[in-house]
């Protein structure tokens, strides 16, 4: 897709383009809690307003319902993408219920090439997944690619360790060159920061959502009404440079879900993709 074909929302986002060959993009990660707020009400319009305000190029959403009674039998990914004018989306439904299912959804202003939902379920525990999408961007005669992994990890440290081992061992990650832009983001449930030390840093990733540079602790996102731990994180590596990261400061975000969204702006640089040797 060329710039002439971009919708107005993408043209607005393109105002963040930097000088030279870099392109600035915004990534948001948000556990929307099925669009059910801390008041117990299903109000997807609140989620729409929050995402629209922050205007991310890529929105990584967790706990997204499809045809579940508690959310009015709505296909939430389709509804949010439509109301926010995201031309591209990918959905990975991990948990199947008696009626309906839920999982992760990636909404994108850019075309999605490869997509795969990676099963991270351990044994007979609750199903978990990482949704891999490869996004393709053309701008000012340059082509950009970025691989994005939208994750929702388990509630115990043991499960999270096994899930990260499985994710990093997939060909989706192993066959990426170290300089290829890559983002892993989502609800990690890792309030202690163990995954960063034991898995992300050794694999060459940096955390965009640290409270301060070099800090062990992430930006606090949970519970939304009075956040005291950081569960929702954005990690990155390759030809991508962090510009700024923050959690949403909107008052509405403290009501709309039990998590606050985090967002990060990056400068993305064009590269010639080369396959890395399997490790």
N, C-alpha and C positions, 0 to 999 in steps of 0.2 A: 504494500500500500504506500503510495507516494503522498507528499504533503498536500497536494491538490485534492486528494480524496479524504483527507482527515475531517472529522466532524468538528464543530465549533468548540466543543469541550476539549478536544485534543489540541486545537490551535491555541487555546488559552493556556494549557499546560506547557506548550512549547515556548511560551514567554520565559520559561526558566532555563532555556538553552544557554550554555556558556560560550565564551569566545573560543576560537580555535575549533578543534575537531570534536570536542566533548559535547555530550548532550546531557542535560540535567533531567533526571526523572525522580518522581516521588513514589515511594512504596509505603503502603499502610497495611498493618496487620491488626486484626480485630476479631476477638471471640465475641460474636454478637448474641450468644445465649438464646438462639432461636428467635431473636427480636422480642424476647420477653424481658421486660425491665425488672428492676428490683421492687417495683410496685406490683409485680405479678401479672401485668397486662401485656398482651401481644399487640405491639404498636410498631410495625415495620417503618412507618413514616419517620420515626425518631432516628432509626439507623440511616435511612436515606438522607435526612438532613445533616447528620454528622459527617457522613462520607462526602456529601456534596460540598460541605464547608471546607473540608481539607483537600478536596479535588486531587486524589492520588491518580497517577497513571496506571498503577497496579494495586488492586485491593485484594489482600489475602484474608479470607474470612473463614472462621471456624464455627462449628455448631450451627450449621445451616440446614434447616428442615426442608423436606420435600414430601408433601401430601401427608402430614401428620396432624391429627385432630387438634393438638394444643396450639398449633399455629394456623388454624382455620383451613387445613388441607392445602395450604399455599405452596407453590414451588418458589421458595424464597430466592434462590439464585437467579431464576428467570425474572422474577419481579424486581429485584434490586438492580439487575443489569439493565432492564428496560427503563425503569424510572430514572436511572442515573446515566443513561445513554452510553453504556459500555458495549461496544460492538462485538467484543469477544469474551467468552467465558469458558471455563472448564470446571467440572464438578466431579468430586470423588465422594460417593456415598459409602461411608464406612460402617455405620450402625444400622441394621435392619430391625425394625420394630414390627409388632403385630399389624399396625397400620402406618405405613410410611417408613421413611428412613432419614438419616441425617449424616452430615460429614463436612468436608471442606469445599470451598468454592473460590476460584481465582477469577477476578474480573479484570479485564485489560483493555486499554485503549489501543493496544498494538496487536497485530495478528499473532495467533498462537499456532506454532508449528507442531512439534512433538508434544504429546501429553500422555502421561501415564500415572495411574494411581498405585502407589507402592504400598503393599500390605505390610504393616509393622506390628500386627497382632502377635502377641506372645502367648502360646498355649491356648487355654480356654478363657483368657481374660477378655475384657471389653475390647472390641475391635478398634484399631487405630490405623491411621494411614498418613502418608506423605504424598501430596499431589505434585508431580513434576510437570512443569510446562516450560517450553522453550519459546521465547518471544522474539519476533523479528521486527526490526525497525529500519526504515530508510529515511534519511534526512540529509539534505544538502549534498546529495551525491555519495553519501557514505552509508554503509550497512552496519547495523549493530545487532548483536544477539546477546541475550541474557537468559541463563537457566535459573528458574525459580522453583523452590521447593516449599510448599505450604504444608506445615506440620501441626499435628495435635498429639502430644505425647502423653504417656500414662501418668497415673497419680502416685506411683511409688518410685523410689530411686532405682530399685532393681529393674523395674520395667523400662524406665527411661534409658538406662544404660544398655539394655539389650536392644531396644529400639534404635538407638543411635549407632550401635555396632552394625546392625542390619542395614540401616540407611547408608552409612559410609562405605559399606562393602558392596553396594549395588553397582552395576555397570553404569548406571545413570551418573554417579559421582566419580567412580574410578576412571572412566574414559574421558572425563573432562580435563583439558589441559589446565595447568595451574594458573595460567594467565587469563583463562576464559572467565568472563564475568559470571558470578554465581551468587545467589542469595538463598539462604535457608531461614525461614521466619515462621512465626506462629505462636501458639500457646504451648510453651515447653513444659509448663507445670514445675519448672526447676527453680524453686525459690532460693536455693542455696548456691547456685552458680556452679554446680559440679560439672555440668555438661560442657561448659565453656573450657574449663581447665583440662578435663580428661579427653575431650573429643574434638571440639571445634578448633581450639588453638593448635593442637598437634596436626590437624588436617589443613592448616593454613588459613583458617577463618578468623576474622576480627568481629567483635560485637559492636554494632552501631548504637545500641541502646544502653550502653553503660551510663551510670549516673554522671561519671566523670571519666576522662581519659585514663586508662590504666586501672580503673576501679574494678574490684571483684563484683560489685553489686550493680544490678540493672535498675533502670527506671521503674518506679513502683506503679503497678497497674491494677492490683487486686487487693481487696474488693473495691469496686469503682467508687463507692460512696466515701470511703476513707482509705485509700490505698496504702498498704504497708509492706507489700512484697512485690517483686518483679517477676511475673510469669511469662509475659508476652515480649518476645525478643526478635531482633533482626540481626542475622550474621551475614557476612559477605567476604568474598575474596576475588582475586583476579583484577582485571583492568577496569576497576570501578572504585571511585574515591568518595568517601563520606564527606558530605558538606555540613549536614545538621540533622539532629534527631530530637524528638520530643514525644511526650504523650499528649493526648488531646486535653485542652484546657476548657473545653466547652462545658458549661453547667449541665446541659442536656445529656452529655456523655456519662455523667454520674448516675443517671436515672435509666438510660436506655438498655443497659446490659450490666452484668456483674463484673465485667472487665472494662478497662479503658483501652482505647486503641492507641497504638504507637505508630509513628511515621518517621521516615527518614528520606532526606534528599541526597541523591548521589549524582556524581558526574560519571557518565558512562562513555567509554572510549572505544572507537572502532578497532577491531582486531581481525587478523586472519586466523580463523579457527583451525586448530590442529588437534588431532586425537592424541590423548596422552596414553602412554603405555600403561596397561593394567598393573595395579599394585597388589 
